[in-house]
Amino acid sequence: MKKSNLPTKVCVACARPFVWRKKWERDWDRVLYCSDACRRGVHPLARRNTKTR
C-alpha cells in the first residue's frame, strides 16, 4: 500500500489529522488519539480543547 493511500483520522483531543500505522493494524477502529500525550491529556492542544468542552 502506498503511503498516500493510507487511511486517516482526526484526533479527538487535539483535532489534528493522523494516518494509519502498522502497529494499529488490528485496532484501527478503536484508535482515537494520535499520540500517548493526547490520550493522557498532556499535549498542549489536547489540554486546550478539553477545557472548552
PDB file of N, CA, C and O in Angstrom:
ATOM      1  N   MET A   1       0.846  -1.174   0.000  1.00  0.00           N
ATOM      2  CA  MET A   1       0.000   0.000   0.000  1.00  0.00           C
ATOM      3  C   MET A   1       0.896   1.242   0.000  1.00  0.00           C
ATOM      4  O   MET A   1       1.857   1.322   0.765  1.00  0.00           O
ATOM      5  N   LYS A   2       0.578   2.185  -0.845  1.00  0.00           N
ATOM      6  CA  LYS A   2       1.333   3.430  -0.909  1.00  0.00           C
ATOM      7  C   LYS A   2       0.989   4.324   0.273  1.00  0.00           C
ATOM      8  O   LYS A   2      -0.137   4.307   0.769  1.00  0.00           O
ATOM      9  N   LYS A   3       1.959   5.096   0.715  1.00  0.00           N
ATOM     10  CA  LYS A   3       1.732   5.979   1.851  1.00  0.00           C
ATOM     11  C   LYS A   3       0.630   6.989   1.579  1.00  0.00           C
ATOM     12  O   LYS A   3      -0.085   7.385   2.500  1.00  0.00           O
ATOM     13  N   SER A   4       0.484   7.404   0.351  1.00  0.00           N
ATOM     14  CA  SER A   4      -0.560   8.383   0.021  1.00  0.00           C
ATOM     15  C   SER A   4      -1.960   7.783   0.098  1.00  0.00           C
ATOM     16  O   SER A   4      -2.943   8.523   0.132  1.00  0.00           O
ATOM     17  N   ASN A   5      -2.065   6.465   0.125  1.00  0.00           N
ATOM     18  CA  ASN A   5      -3.368   5.798   0.173  1.00  0.00           C
ATOM     19  C   ASN A   5      -3.742   5.305   1.564  1.00  0.00           C
ATOM     20  O   ASN A   5      -4.753   4.620   1.713  1.00  0.00           O
ATOM     21  N   LEU A   6      -2.958   5.633   2.585  1.00  0.00           N
ATOM     22  CA  LEU A   6      -3.249   5.174   3.937  1.00  0.00           C
ATOM     23  C   LEU A   6      -4.464   5.907   4.494  1.00  0.00           C
ATOM     24  O   LEU A   6      -4.651   7.092   4.218  1.00  0.00           O
ATOM     25  N   PRO A   7      -5.292   5.212   5.277  1.00  0.00           N
ATOM     26  CA  PRO A   7      -6.452   5.871   5.881  1.00  0.00           C
ATOM     27  C   PRO A   7      -6.033   6.897   6.925  1.00  0.00           C
ATOM     28  O   PRO A   7      -4.971   6.776   7.535  1.00  0.00           O
ATOM     29  N   THR A   8      -6.858   7.889   7.123  1.00  0.00           N
ATOM     30  CA  THR A   8      -6.585   8.938   8.101  1.00  0.00           C
ATOM     31  C   THR A   8      -7.759   9.078   9.058  1.00  0.00           C
ATOM     32  O   THR A   8      -8.883   8.675   8.759  1.00  0.00           O
ATOM     33  N   LYS A   9      -7.470   9.657  10.210  1.00  0.00           N
ATOM     34  CA  LYS A   9      -8.484  10.010  11.208  1.00  0.00           C
ATOM     35  C   LYS A   9      -8.106  11.347  11.799  1.00  0.00           C
ATOM     36  O   LYS A   9      -7.013  11.858  11.556  1.00  0.00           O
ATOM     37  N   VAL A  10      -9.012  11.915  12.578  1.00  0.00           N
ATOM     38  CA  VAL A  10      -8.754  13.161  13.292  1.00  0.00           C
ATOM     39  C   VAL A  10      -8.724  12.838  14.781  1.00  0.00           C
ATOM     40  O   VAL A  10      -9.633  12.190  15.299  1.00  0.00           O
ATOM     41  N   CYS A  11      -7.693  13.284  15.455  1.00  0.00           N
ATOM     42  CA  CYS A  11      -7.522  13.043  16.886  1.00  0.00           C
ATOM     43  C   CYS A  11      -8.651  13.741  17.652  1.00  0.00           C
ATOM     44  O   CYS A  11      -8.951  14.907  17.398  1.00  0.00           O
ATOM     45  N   VAL A  12      -9.271  13.021  18.586  1.00  0.00           N
ATOM     46  CA  VAL A  12     -10.376  13.609  19.345  1.00  0.00           C
ATOM     47  C   VAL A  12      -9.892  14.619  20.384  1.00  0.00           C
ATOM     48  O   VAL A  12     -10.684  15.429  20.865  1.00  0.00           O
ATOM     49  N   ALA A  13      -8.620  14.585  20.735  1.00  0.00           N
ATOM     50  CA  ALA A  13      -8.088  15.512  21.735  1.00  0.00           C
ATOM     51  C   ALA A  13      -7.582  16.806  21.110  1.00  0.00           C
ATOM     52  O   ALA A  13      -7.955  17.894  21.547  1.00  0.00           O
ATOM     53  N   CYS A  14      -6.733  16.694  20.088  1.00  0.00           N
ATOM     54  CA  CYS A  14      -6.106  17.894  19.528  1.00  0.00           C
ATOM     55  C   CYS A  14      -6.679  18.292  18.173  1.00  0.00           C
ATOM     56  O   CYS A  14      -6.320  19.343  17.642  1.00  0.00           O
ATOM     57  N   ALA A  15      -7.552  17.483  17.611  1.00  0.00           N
ATOM     58  CA  ALA A  15      -8.230  17.755  16.335  1.00  0.00           C
ATOM     59  C   ALA A  15      -7.269  17.839  15.149  1.00  0.00           C
ATOM     60  O   ALA A  15      -7.577  18.477  14.141  1.00  0.00           O
ATOM     61  N   ARG A  16      -6.108  17.197  15.270  1.00  0.00           N
ATOM     62  CA  ARG A  16      -5.160  17.155  14.153  1.00  0.00           C
ATOM     63  C   ARG A  16      -5.283  15.813  13.451  1.00  0.00           C
ATOM     64  O   ARG A  16      -5.521  14.797  14.104  1.00  0.00           O
ATOM     65  N   PRO A  17      -5.124  15.790  12.129  1.00  0.00           N
ATOM     66  CA  PRO A  17      -5.214  14.524  11.403  1.00  0.00           C
ATOM     67  C   PRO A  17      -3.975  13.651  11.636  1.00  0.00           C
ATOM     68  O   PRO A  17      -2.866  14.151  11.825  1.00  0.00           O
ATOM     69  N   PHE A  18      -4.196  12.346  11.618  1.00  0.00           N
ATOM     70  CA  PHE A  18      -3.093  11.401  11.701  1.00  0.00           C
ATOM     71  C   PHE A  18      -3.402  10.219  10.807  1.00  0.00           C
ATOM     72  O   PHE A  18      -4.564   9.934  10.519  1.00  0.00           O
ATOM     73  N   VAL A  19      -2.358   9.531  10.369  1.00  0.00           N
ATOM     74  CA  VAL A  19      -2.523   8.431   9.418  1.00  0.00           C
ATOM     75  C   VAL A  19      -2.306   7.085  10.088  1.00  0.00           C
ATOM     76  O   VAL A  19      -1.717   6.988  11.164  1.00  0.00           O
ATOM     77  N   TRP A  20      -2.790   6.072   9.432  1.00  0.00           N
ATOM     78  CA  TRP A  20      -2.692   4.687   9.878  1.00  0.00           C
ATOM     79  C   TRP A  20      -1.243   4.284  10.075  1.00  0.00           C
ATOM     80  O   TRP A  20      -0.368   4.674   9.303  1.00  0.00           O
ATOM     81  N   ARG A  21      -0.997   3.498  11.119  1.00  0.00           N
ATOM     82  CA  ARG A  21       0.331   2.943  11.376  1.00  0.00           C
ATOM     83  C   ARG A  21       0.211   1.434  11.494  1.00  0.00           C
ATOM     84  O   ARG A  21      -0.825   0.912  11.904  1.00  0.00           O
ATOM     85  N   LYS A  22       1.261   0.751  11.136  1.00  0.00           N
ATOM     86  CA  LYS A  22       1.274  -0.711  11.162  1.00  0.00           C
ATOM     87  C   LYS A  22       0.918  -1.247  12.551  1.00  0.00           C
ATOM     88  O   LYS A  22       0.208  -2.246  12.665  1.00  0.00           O
ATOM     89  N   LYS A  23       1.408  -0.588  13.605  1.00  0.00           N
ATOM     90  CA  LYS A  23       1.133  -1.075  14.953  1.00  0.00           C
ATOM     91  C   LYS A  23      -0.343  -0.962  15.334  1.00  0.00           C
ATOM     92  O   LYS A  23      -0.784  -1.603  16.288  1.00  0.00           O
ATOM     93  N   TRP A  24      -1.110  -0.153  14.597  1.00  0.00           N
ATOM     94  CA  TRP A  24      -2.544  -0.010  14.848  1.00  0.00           C
ATOM     95  C   TRP A  24      -3.372  -0.905  13.942  1.00  0.00           C
ATOM     96  O   TRP A  24      -4.596  -0.775  13.914  1.00  0.00           O
ATOM     97  N   GLU A  25      -2.758  -1.790  13.218  1.00  0.00           N
ATOM     98  CA  GLU A  25      -3.443  -2.590  12.199  1.00  0.00           C
ATOM     99  C   GLU A  25      -4.662  -3.321  12.761  1.00  0.00           C
ATOM    100  O   GLU A  25      -5.738  -3.265  12.164  1.00  0.00           O
ATOM    101  N   ARG A  26      -4.516  -3.997  13.884  1.00  0.00           N
ATOM    102  CA  ARG A  26      -5.622  -4.775  14.451  1.00  0.00           C
ATOM    103  C   ARG A  26      -6.640  -3.901  15.172  1.00  0.00           C
ATOM    104  O   ARG A  26      -7.799  -4.297  15.304  1.00  0.00           O
ATOM    105  N   ASP A  27      -6.235  -2.716  15.644  1.00  0.00           N
ATOM    106  CA  ASP A  27      -7.106  -1.881  16.468  1.00  0.00           C
ATOM    107  C   ASP A  27      -7.518  -0.570  15.811  1.00  0.00           C
ATOM    108  O   ASP A  27      -7.988   0.332  16.504  1.00  0.00           O
ATOM    109  N   TRP A  28      -7.361  -0.437  14.515  1.00  0.00           N
ATOM    110  CA  TRP A  28      -7.597   0.845  13.851  1.00  0.00           C
ATOM    111  C   TRP A  28      -8.992   1.396  14.134  1.00  0.00           C
ATOM    112  O   TRP A  28      -9.157   2.610  14.252  1.00  0.00           O
ATOM    113  N   ASP A  29      -9.984   0.542  14.244  1.00  0.00           N
ATOM    114  CA  ASP A  29     -11.339   1.027  14.508  1.00  0.00           C
ATOM    115  C   ASP A  29     -11.477   1.643  15.896  1.00  0.00           C
ATOM    116  O   ASP A  29     -12.360   2.472  16.120  1.00  0.00           O
ATOM    117  N   ARG A  30     -10.616   1.248  16.826  1.00  0.00           N
ATOM    118  CA  ARG A  30     -10.696   1.750  18.195  1.00  0.00           C
ATOM    119  C   ARG A  30      -9.708   2.878  18.485  1.00  0.00           C
ATOM    120  O   ARG A  30      -9.758   3.461  19.568  1.00  0.00           O
ATOM    121  N   VAL A  31      -8.820   3.200  17.559  1.00  0.00           N
ATOM    122  CA  VAL A  31      -7.834   4.266  17.765  1.00  0.00           C
ATOM    123  C   VAL A  31      -8.530   5.622  17.692  1.00  0.00           C
ATOM    124  O   VAL A  31      -9.198   5.929  16.705  1.00  0.00           O
ATOM    125  N   LEU A  32      -8.371   6.428  18.734  1.00  0.00           N
ATOM    126  CA  LEU A  32      -8.998   7.746  18.788  1.00  0.00           C
ATOM    127  C   LEU A  32      -7.991   8.884  18.885  1.00  0.00           C
ATOM    128  O   LEU A  32      -8.290  10.014  18.500  1.00  0.00           O
ATOM    129  N   TYR A  33      -6.801   8.589  19.396  1.00  0.00           N
ATOM    130  CA  TYR A  33      -5.808   9.622  19.668  1.00  0.00           C
ATOM    131  C   TYR A  33      -4.581   9.436  18.791  1.00  0.00           C
ATOM    132  O   TYR A  33      -4.233   8.313  18.425  1.00  0.00           O
ATOM    133  N   CYS A  34      -3.930  10.536  18.456  1.00  0.00           N
ATOM    134  CA  CYS A  34      -2.756  10.487  17.591  1.00  0.00           C
ATOM    135  C   CYS A  34      -1.489  10.126  18.355  1.00  0.00           C
ATOM    136  O   CYS A  34      -0.503   9.710  17.746  1.00  0.00           O
ATOM    137  N   SER A  35      -1.498  10.276  19.679  1.00  0.00           N
ATOM    138  CA  SER A  35      -0.297  10.002  20.465  1.00  0.00           C
ATOM    139  C   SER A  35      -0.678   9.665  21.903  1.00  0.00           C
ATOM    140  O   SER A  35      -1.817   9.863  22.326  1.00  0.00           O
ATOM    141  N   ASP A  36       0.292   9.158  22.635  1.00  0.00           N
ATOM    142  CA  ASP A  36       0.073   8.891  24.059  1.00  0.00           C
ATOM    143  C   ASP A  36      -0.151  10.192  24.821  1.00  0.00           C
ATOM    144  O   ASP A  36      -0.923  10.224  25.779  1.00  0.00           O
ATOM    145  N   ALA A  37       0.509  11.251  24.407  1.00  0.00           N
ATOM    146  CA  ALA A  37       0.342  12.544  25.074  1.00  0.00           C
ATOM    147  C   ALA A  37      -1.110  13.029  24.954  1.00  0.00           C
ATOM    148  O   ALA A  37      -1.673  13.535  25.924  1.00  0.00           O
ATOM    149  N   CYS A  38      -1.701  12.880  23.799  1.00  0.00           N
ATOM    150  CA  CYS A  38      -3.101  13.283  23.629  1.00  0.00           C
ATOM    151  C   CYS A  38      -4.023  12.367  24.436  1.00  0.00           C
ATOM    152  O   CYS A  38      -4.999  12.829  25.027  1.00  0.00           O
ATOM    153  N   ARG A  39      -3.718  11.096  24.459  1.00  0.00           N
ATOM    154  CA  ARG A  39      -4.536  10.149  25.221  1.00  0.00           C
ATOM    155  C   ARG A  39      -4.515  10.496  26.707  1.00  0.00           C
ATOM    156  O   ARG A  39      -5.545  10.404  27.376  1.00  0.00           O
ATOM    157  N   ARG A  40      -3.363  10.890  27.226  1.00  0.00           N
ATOM    158  CA  ARG A  40      -3.230  11.255  28.641  1.00  0.00           C
ATOM    159  C   ARG A  40      -3.702  12.676  28.916  1.00  0.00           C
ATOM    160  O   ARG A  40      -3.931  13.036  30.070  1.00  0.00           O
ATOM    161  N   GLY A  41      -3.850  13.484  27.877  1.00  0.00           N
ATOM    162  CA  GLY A  41      -4.288  14.865  28.055  1.00  0.00           C
ATOM    163  C   GLY A  41      -3.170  15.828  28.396  1.00  0.00           C
ATOM    164  O   GLY A  41      -3.435  16.912  28.915  1.00  0.00           O
ATOM    165  N   VAL A  42      -1.918  15.460  28.117  1.00  0.00           N
ATOM    166  CA  VAL A  42      -0.802  16.347  28.442  1.00  0.00           C
ATOM    167  C   VAL A  42      -0.288  17.131  27.240  1.00  0.00           C
ATOM    168  O   VAL A  42       0.534  18.034  27.401  1.00  0.00           O
ATOM    169  N   HIS A  43      -0.748  16.808  26.065  1.00  0.00           N
ATOM    170  CA  HIS A  43      -0.359  17.555  24.866  1.00  0.00           C
ATOM    171  C   HIS A  43      -1.005  18.939  24.957  1.00  0.00           C
ATOM    172  O   HIS A  43      -2.180  19.031  25.311  1.00  0.00           O
ATOM    173  N   PRO A  44      -0.279  20.015  24.651  1.00  0.00           N
ATOM    174  CA  PRO A  44      -0.829  21.372  24.783  1.00  0.00           C
ATOM    175  C   PRO A  44      -2.150  21.580  24.028  1.00  0.00           C
ATOM    176  O   PRO A  44      -3.062  22.222  24.548  1.00  0.00           O
ATOM    177  N   LEU A  45      -2.254  21.054  22.830  1.00  0.00           N
ATOM    178  CA  LEU A  45      -3.504  21.204  22.083  1.00  0.00           C
ATOM    179  C   LEU A  45      -4.614  20.373  22.703  1.00  0.00           C
ATOM    180  O   LEU A  45      -5.777  20.774  22.672  1.00  0.00           O
ATOM    181  N   ALA A  46      -4.272  19.223  23.263  1.00  0.00           N
ATOM    182  CA  ALA A  46      -5.274  18.381  23.908  1.00  0.00           C
ATOM    183  C   ALA A  46      -5.833  19.084  25.142  1.00  0.00           C
ATOM    184  O   ALA A  46      -7.041  19.056  25.379  1.00  0.00           O
ATOM    185  N   ARG A  47      -4.966  19.710  25.922  1.00  0.00           N
ATOM    186  CA  ARG A  47      -5.429  20.422  27.113  1.00  0.00           C
ATOM    187  C   ARG A  47      -6.314  21.598  26.743  1.00  0.00           C
ATOM    188  O   ARG A  47      -7.329  21.848  27.393  1.00  0.00           O
ATOM    189  N   ARG A  48      -5.931  22.320  25.698  1.00  0.00           N
ATOM    190  CA  ARG A  48      -6.723  23.478  25.277  1.00  0.00           C
ATOM    191  C   ARG A  48      -8.119  23.037  24.828  1.00  0.00           C
ATOM    192  O   ARG A  48      -9.108  23.672  25.194  1.00  0.00           O
ATOM    193  N   ASN A  49      -8.214  21.972  24.052  1.00  0.00           N
ATOM    194  CA  ASN A  49      -9.504  21.514  23.533  1.00  0.00           C
ATOM    195  C   ASN A  49     -10.376  20.909  24.613  1.00  0.00           C
ATOM    196  O   ASN A  49     -11.600  21.006  24.514  1.00  0.00           O
ATOM    197  N   THR A  50      -9.817  20.294  25.631  1.00  0.00           N
ATOM    198  CA  THR A  50     -10.642  19.704  26.691  1.00  0.00           C
ATOM    199  C   THR A  50     -11.189  20.770  27.625  1.00  0.00           C
ATOM    200  O   THR A  50     -12.230  20.553  28.246  1.00  0.00           O
ATOM    201  N   LYS A  51     -10.531  21.907  27.746  1.00  0.00           N
ATOM    202  CA  LYS A  51     -11.036  22.973  28.598  1.00  0.00           C
ATOM    203  C   LYS A  51     -12.264  23.632  28.011  1.00  0.00           C
ATOM    204  O   LYS A  51     -13.093  24.163  28.751  1.00  0.00           O
ATOM    205  N   THR A  52     -12.400  23.610  26.688  1.00  0.00           N
ATOM    206  CA  THR A  52     -13.537  24.271  26.044  1.00  0.00           C
ATOM    207  C   THR A  52     -14.744  23.376  25.931  1.00  0.00           C
ATOM    208  O   THR A  52     -15.807  23.826  25.503  1.00  0.00           O
ATOM    209  N   ARG A  53     -14.607  22.113  26.306  1.00  0.00           N
ATOM    210  CA  ARG A  53     -15.746  21.177  26.200  1.00  0.00           C
ATOM    211  C   ARG A  53     -16.640  21.254  27.392  1.00  0.00           C
ATOM    212  O   ARG A  53     -17.639  20.538  27.462  1.00  0.00           O
TER     213      ARG A  53
END
